[in-house]
Amino acid sequence: MIFSVRVIPKASRNLVKEEDKGFKVYLTKPAQEGLANEQLIGLLSEHLKIKKYQIKIIKGDKSRNKLVEISS
């Protein structure tokens, strides 16, 4: 399953919102050295109740707009 994620780094709190075309995720970590991507994978795994290794960023590694793939 592939879906889009819009990331907002350096937010005041961590939050995952479901939207029409995917998710909007607010992260407290800055977008430096992959910190935000690590936190994104952790939050999505908690929200979707799956393991972290099942989530992979396939596009937009250094962008706010990402494509994320979930494997089974």
Protein Blocks (a to p, Z undefined) as FASTA:
>chain_A
ZZdddddehiabdcddddfklccdddfbdceehlmmmmmmmmmmmmnopafklpccfehk
lbcbdcddddZZ
